[in-house]
């Protein structure tokens, strides 16, 4: 399981860095300036929202804009996977079982919930493998988009 989470982190950071090229292409700034903007926004969600807003502002409604918004939509959906595995405490039991304990507070009308525990069985590992495949596919699709619409990649 930990090897899968390592792969998730590597694939995520590699894919998230492609937002730099999207920022450069949408704004006309050079890559160095796009890196500064990218690093100045501290969350993935904020970076994706910035790309989406720039796409809506700078691109005419049409295939390029729609493709980009589809890519960022897929990226947003996959962020839940990353959050789950990176913002949890890991529980390893003597019997070899593993669970995650989500470190998030959920406010309800009259109480709070925290520390949701989820066992990581074979089904979860298969789901993570599918999500890793989706993330790899997203990475390749963003690269195709960058090349197709001549965004700066060097």
Backbone as CSV, one residue per row, in Angstrom:
resi,resn,N_x,N_y,N_z,CA_x,CA_y,CA_z,C_x,C_y,C_z
1,UNK,0.819,-1.195,0.000,0.000,0.000,0.000,0.868,1.267,0.000
2,UNK,1.928,1.251,0.789,2.773,2.446,0.879,3.475,2.731,-0.445
3,UNK,3.819,1.690,-1.187,4.409,1.918,-2.513,3.409,2.605,-3.438
4,UNK,2.145,2.234,-3.318,1.105,2.874,-4.127,0.958,4.352,-3.747
5,UNK,1.009,4.642,-2.457,0.898,6.035,-2.020,2.107,6.835,-2.490
6,UNK,3.285,6.213,-2.475,4.463,6.878,-3.026,4.290,7.183,-4.503
7,UNK,3.762,6.221,-5.229,3.494,6.438,-6.662,2.459,7.545,-6.850
8,UNK,1.445,7.552,-5.993,0.417,8.602,-6.054,1.050,9.978,-5.871
9,UNK,1.921,10.112,-4.892,2.554,11.414,-4.635,3.442,11.847,-5.787
10,UNK,4.211,10.919,-6.329,5.078,11.256,-7.462,4.237,11.651,-8.673
11,UNK,3.248,10.837,-9.008,2.408,11.116,-10.178,1.635,12.418,-9.985
12,UNK,1.184,12.662,-8.770,0.427,13.884,-8.501,1.293,15.117,-8.707
13,UNK,2.475,15.141,-8.100,3.320,16.332,-8.219,3.770,16.535,-9.657
14,UNK,4.028,15.441,-10.363,4.415,15.543,-11.764,3.265,16.125,-12.588
15,UNK,2.063,15.667,-12.350,0.899,16.149,-13.100,0.552,17.574,-12.694
16,UNK,0.612,17.870,-11.404,0.294,19.229,-10.957,1.261,20.245,-11.559
17,UNK,2.508,19.862,-11.748,3.479,20.794,-12.323,3.120,21.193,-13.757
18,UNK,2.294,20.396,-14.425,1.870,20.760,-15.781,0.986,22.008,-15.786
19,UNK,0.431,22.338,-14.629,-0.356,23.572,-14.534,0.510,24.796,-14.842
20,UNK,1.811,24.693,-14.607,2.725,25.799,-14.921,2.666,26.108,-16.411
21,UNK,2.701,25.078,-17.247,2.651,25.283,-18.697,1.293,25.854,-19.122
22,UNK,0.242,25.405,-18.462,-1.086,25.944,-18.771,-1.164,27.420,-18.393
23,UNK,-0.618,27.770,-17.233,-0.599,29.177,-16.816,0.184,30.035,-17.802
24,UNK,1.341,29.543,-18.211,2.162,30.304,-19.152,1.421,30.500,-20.466
25,UNK,0.785,29.451,-20.952,0.066,29.550,-22.218,-1.152,30.449,-22.156
26,UNK,-1.862,30.389,-21.048,-3.086,31.195,-20.929,-2.800,32.670,-20.691
27,UNK,-1.651,32.975,-20.102,-1.361,34.373,-19.757,-0.329,35.018,-20.670
28,UNK,0.439,34.208,-21.382,1.502,34.756,-22.219,2.779,35.055,-21.452
29,UNK,2.829,34.702,-20.178,4.056,34.949,-19.414,5.060,33.841,-19.694
30,UNK,6.327,34.131,-19.408,7.333,33.094,-19.612,7.235,32.062,-18.498
31,UNK,7.945,30.951,-18.672,7.843,29.840,-17.729,8.290,30.246,-16.324
32,UNK,9.344,31.045,-16.214,9.826,31.460,-14.895,8.746,32.241,-14.143
33,UNK,8.073,33.141,-14.835,6.995,33.896,-14.198,5.832,32.973,-13.827
34,UNK,5.538,32.002,-14.688,4.465,31.050,-14.394,4.804,30.203,-13.162
35,UNK,6.082,29.876,-12.993,6.501,29.130,-11.807,6.265,29.961,-10.557
36,UNK,6.585,31.255,-10.613,6.371,32.136,-9.461,4.888,32.195,-9.113
37,UNK,4.045,32.340,-10.110,2.597,32.388,-9.862,2.130,31.053,-9.280
38,UNK,2.569,29.960,-9.890,2.204,28.619,-9.430,2.569,28.439,-7.957
39,UNK,3.797,28.794,-7.599,4.263,28.615,-6.225,3.631,29.600,-5.242
40,UNK,3.117,30.703,-5.750,2.485,31.698,-4.884,1.077,31.303,-4.471
41,UNK,0.484,30.394,-5.190,-0.833,29.873,-4.828,-0.571,28.575,-4.065
42,UNK,-0.983,28.524,-2.829,-0.523,27.447,-1.949,-1.304,26.143,-2.024
43,UNK,-2.390,26.098,-2.757,-3.155,24.851,-2.794,-3.408,24.398,-4.227
44,UNK,-3.528,23.103,-4.378,-3.862,22.552,-5.687,-5.194,23.098,-6.165
45,UNK,-6.156,23.133,-5.269,-7.478,23.638,-5.634,-7.384,25.062,-6.186
46,UNK,-6.619,25.918,-5.514,-6.451,27.288,-5.975,-5.770,27.362,-7.335
47,UNK,-4.786,26.504,-7.549,-4.085,26.485,-8.838,-5.011,26.034,-9.960
48,UNK,-5.792,24.995,-9.701,-6.725,24.520,-10.718,-7.788,25.568,-11.000
49,UNK,-8.328,26.187,-9.948,-9.334,27.241,-10.140,-8.770,28.402,-10.954
50,UNK,-7.513,28.755,-10.707,-6.894,29.842,-11.461,-6.822,29.478,-12.941
51,UNK,-6.411,28.259,-13.253,-6.348,27.819,-14.652,-7.738,27.830,-15.267
52,UNK,-8.733,27.346,-14.529,-10.102,27.334,-15.052,-10.610,28.754,-15.326
53,UNK,-10.369,29.652,-14.406,-10.836,31.037,-14.587,-10.124,31.720,-15.742
54,UNK,-8.824,31.457,-15.871,-8.093,32.025,-17.004,-8.588,31.445,-18.323
55,UNK,-8.914,30.161,-18.330,-9.453,29.539,-19.549,-10.764,30.196,-19.944
56,UNK,-11.604,30.483,-18.969,-12.895,31.124,-19.252,-12.708,32.576,-19.679
57,UNK,-11.676,33.215,-19.146,-11.407,34.612,-19.476,-10.694,34.758,-20.817
58,UNK,-9.710,33.906,-21.082,-8.823,34.093,-22.229,-9.189,33.299,-23.473
59,UNK,-9.910,32.198,-23.291,-10.221,31.343,-24.438,-11.672,31.523,-24.850
60,UNK,-11.874,31.582,-26.137,-13.246,31.641,-26.642,-13.925,30.306,-26.358
61,UNK,-15.227,30.373,-26.130,-15.983,29.134,-25.957,-15.764,28.280,-27.193
62,UNK,-15.380,27.043,-26.987,-15.100,26.170,-28.115,-14.289,24.977,-27.670
63,UNK,-13.719,24.260,-28.625,-13.029,23.002,-28.307,-11.858,23.149,-27.333
64,UNK,-11.010,24.150,-27.530,-9.849,24.292,-26.647,-10.287,24.554,-25.213
65,UNK,-11.199,25.494,-25.033,-11.676,25.803,-23.689,-12.344,24.578,-23.057
66,UNK,-13.185,23.903,-23.813,-13.894,22.748,-23.269,-12.944,21.619,-22.901
67,UNK,-11.953,21.362,-23.741,-10.960,20.326,-23.431,-10.221,20.654,-22.140
68,UNK,-9.836,21.919,-21.999,-9.095,22.318,-20.807,-9.968,22.193,-19.562
69,UNK,-11.208,22.629,-19.649,-12.107,22.519,-18.495,-12.407,21.055,-18.156
70,UNK,-12.472,20.207,-19.159,-12.647,18.772,-18.904,-11.430,18.207,-18.159
71,UNK,-10.239,18.623,-18.580,-9.015,18.158,-17.921,-8.958,18.627,-16.465
72,UNK,-9.268,19.892,-16.228,-9.222,20.391,-14.852,-10.329,19.762,-14.003
73,UNK,-11.464,19.453,-14.614,-12.530,18.761,-13.888,-12.083,17.378,-13.437
74,UNK,-11.391,16.671,-14.315,-10.858,15.347,-13.958,-9.814,15.473,-12.850
75,UNK,-9.004,16.513,-12.956,-7.975,16.759,-11.949,-8.627,16.983,-10.579
76,UNK,-9.659,17.817,-10.543,-10.362,18.078,-9.285,-10.923,16.806,-8.676
77,UNK,-11.503,15.946,-9.493,-12.072,14.698,-8.964,-10.999,13.814,-8.347
78,UNK,-9.839,13.773,-8.977,-8.754,12.933,-8.456,-8.119,13.522,-7.194
79,UNK,-8.332,14.802,-6.939,-7.726,15.401,-5.746,-8.272,14.780,-4.463
80,UNK,-9.483,14.271,-4.485,-10.044,13.620,-3.296,-9.211,12.397,-2.906
81,UNK,-8.705,11.684,-3.900,-7.871,10.502,-3.638,-6.584,10.931,-2.942
82,UNK,-5.956,11.936,-3.491,-4.706,12.423,-2.903,-4.932,12.911,-1.479
83,UNK,-5.998,13.671,-1.272,-6.287,14.183,0.076,-6.494,13.041,1.060
84,UNK,-7.204,12.034,0.624,-7.486,10.929,1.532,-6.206,10.278,2.030
85,UNK,-5.293,9.988,1.134,-4.096,9.252,1.527,-3.011,10.137,2.119
86,UNK,-3.022,11.416,1.818,-1.982,12.302,2.349,-2.389,13.061,3.595
87,UNK,-3.664,13.099,3.890,-4.124,13.838,5.064,-4.782,12.899,6.063
88,UNK,-4.253,11.711,6.142,-4.745,10.717,7.088,-3.600,10.255,7.975
89,UNK,-3.982,9.725,9.100,-3.034,9.008,9.947,-3.169,7.545,9.562
90,UNK,-2.059,6.864,9.512,-2.051,5.456,9.128,-2.029,4.597,10.373
91,UNK,-2.858,3.566,10.360,-2.939,2.637,11.480,-2.548,1.246,10.989
92,UNK,-1.442,0.718,11.514,-0.948,-0.606,11.153,-1.164,-1.528,12.348
93,UNK,-1.886,-2.605,12.137,-2.210,-3.531,13.211,-1.265,-4.734,13.202
94,UNK,-1.173,-5.412,14.335,-0.298,-6.580,14.449,-0.690,-7.694,13.486
95,UNK,-1.977,-7.774,13.126,-2.425,-8.828,12.206,-2.111,-8.498,10.744
96,UNK,-1.468,-7.337,10.506,-1.094,-6.946,9.147,-2.102,-6.045,8.467
97,UNK,-3.234,-5.808,9.108,-4.239,-4.940,8.486,-3.812,-3.471,8.609
98,UNK,-4.281,-2.695,7.652,-3.942,-1.275,7.590,-5.239,-0.484,7.455
99,UNK,-5.297,0.652,8.136,-6.443,1.550,8.019,-5.930,2.979,7.913
100,UNK,-6.764,3.827,7.342,-6.476,5.263,7.384,-7.493,5.900,8.321
101,UNK,-7.030,6.933,9.007,-7.896,7.709,9.878,-7.844,9.131,9.355
102,UNK,-8.946,9.576,8.771,-8.987,10.876,8.124,-8.958,11.988,9.159
103,UNK,-7.998,12.871,9.027,-7.831,13.959,9.985,-8.516,15.222,9.462
104,UNK,-9.811,15.152,9.441,-10.619,16.286,8.999,-11.826,16.385,9.930
105,UNK,-12.212,17.588,10.245,-13.403,17.811,11.062,-14.568,18.092,10.135
106,UNK,-15.642,17.366,10.329,-16.864,17.592,9.567,-17.900,18.173,10.520
107,UNK,-18.257,19.428,10.288,-19.265,20.076,11.125,-20.658,19.633,10.704
108,UNK,-21.440,19.226,11.664,-22.841,18.896,11.441,-23.688,19.901,12.214
109,UNK,-24.965,19.798,12.056,-25.864,20.762,12.694,-25.618,20.879,14.192
110,UNK,-25.538,19.750,14.898,-25.444,19.800,16.355,-24.227,19.057,16.926
111,UNK,-23.299,18.650,16.053,-22.101,17.955,16.529,-21.022,17.983,15.440
112,UNK,-19.871,17.473,15.787,-18.798,17.340,14.802,-18.422,15.872,14.681
113,UNK,-17.906,15.521,13.507,-17.352,14.194,13.271,-15.885,14.380,12.928
114,UNK,-15.072,13.473,13.453,-13.658,13.516,13.095,-13.074,12.127,13.250
115,UNK,-11.967,11.925,12.574,-11.256,10.675,12.716,-11.936,9.479,12.076
116,UNK,-12.561,9.692,10.913,-13.207,8.572,10.228,-12.158,7.534,9.850
117,UNK,-12.361,6.315,10.305,-11.405,5.227,10.064,-11.915,4.365,8.923
118,UNK,-11.001,4.034,8.005,-11.373,3.197,6.877,-10.313,2.126,6.666
119,UNK,-10.727,0.858,6.752,-9.771,-0.223,6.491,-9.346,-0.244,5.026
120,UNK,-8.108,-0.640,4.790,-7.584,-0.708,3.433,-7.415,-2.169,3.030
121,UNK,-8.468,-2.709,2.490,-8.430,-4.082,2.022,-8.103,-4.146,0.542
122,UNK,-8.285,-5.310,-0.012,-7.986,-5.535,-1.429,-8.815,-4.635,-2.333
123,UNK,-10.090,-4.420,-1.985,-10.944,-3.538,-2.795,-10.378,-2.125,-2.863
124,UNK,-9.899,-1.616,-1.726,-9.324,-0.275,-1.698,-8.045,-0.205,-2.524
125,UNK,-7.246,-1.248,-2.453,-6.008,-1.255,-3.239,-6.322,-1.274,-4.730
126,UNK,-7.317,-2.036,-5.120,-7.716,-2.054,-6.532,-8.276,-0.696,-6.957
127,UNK,-9.037,-0.050,-6.080,-9.568,1.279,-6.386,-8.428,2.283,-6.536
128,UNK,-7.432,2.201,-5.650,-6.283,3.095,-5.754,-5.514,2.833,-7.047
129,UNK,-5.368,1.565,-7.420,-4.701,1.241,-8.688,-5.448,1.861,-9.865
130,UNK,-6.764,1.793,-9.847,-7.557,2.416,-10.924,-7.364,3.931,-10.929
131,UNK,-7.361,4.531,-9.738,-7.160,5.982,-9.658,-5.761,6.373,-10.127
132,UNK,-4.770,5.553,-9.819,-3.417,5.813,-10.314,-3.370,5.746,-11.832
133,UNK,-4.073,4.796,-12.409,-4.154,4.715,-13.871,-4.842,5.956,-14.444
134,UNK,-5.898,6.419,-13.776,-6.589,7.636,-14.234,-5.671,8.852,-14.150
135,UNK,-4.868,8.922,-13.093,-3.936,10.036,-12.947,-2.867,9.996,-14.030
136,UNK,-2.351,8.818,-14.330,-1.365,8.689,-15.407,-1.973,9.078,-16.751
137,UNK,-3.198,8.652,-16.967,-3.896,9.003,-18.208,-4.126,10.515,-18.281
138,UNK,-4.499,11.131,-17.161,-4.687,12.582,-17.126,-3.390,13.293,-17.488
139,UNK,-2.283,12.829,-16.950,-0.984,13.422,-17.247,-0.722,13.392,-18.750
140,UNK,-0.915,12.229,-19.357,-0.699,12.104,-20.808,-1.661,12.989,-21.595
141,UNK,-2.898,13.106,-21.128,-3.880,13.941,-21.821,-3.534,15.425,-21.730
142,UNK,-3.016,15.850,-20.590,-2.597,17.251,-20.465,-1.423,17.516,-21.402
143,UNK,-0.465,16.593,-21.463,0.652,16.766,-22.399,0.149,16.874,-23.837
144,UNK,-0.794,16.020,-24.207,-1.353,16.101,-25.575,-1.994,17.460,-25.821
145,UNK,-2.736,17.948,-24.826,-3.383,19.257,-24.932,-2.337,20.348,-25.125
146,UNK,-1.300,20.326,-24.298,-0.249,21.348,-24.386,0.375,21.384,-25.777
147,UNK,0.645,20.214,-26.310,1.263,20.141,-27.636,0.282,20.503,-28.734
148,UNK,-0.938,20.042,-28.621,-1.963,20.293,-29.650,-2.214,21.793,-29.814
149,UNK,-2.274,22.523,-28.701,-2.608,23.951,-28.771,-1.371,24.846,-28.620
150,UNK,-0.208,24.262,-28.731,1.063,25.000,-28.796,1.325,25.851,-27.536
151,UNK,1.076,25.264,-26.387,1.415,25.922,-25.124,2.920,25.775,-24.921
152,UNK,3.541,26.708,-24.210,4.994,26.621,-24.005,5.332,25.431,-23.096
153,UNK,6.208,24.568,-23.573,6.600,23.406,-22.787,8.104,23.326,-22.545
154,UNK,8.852,24.213,-23.131,10.311,24.170,-22.947,10.740,25.017,-21.765
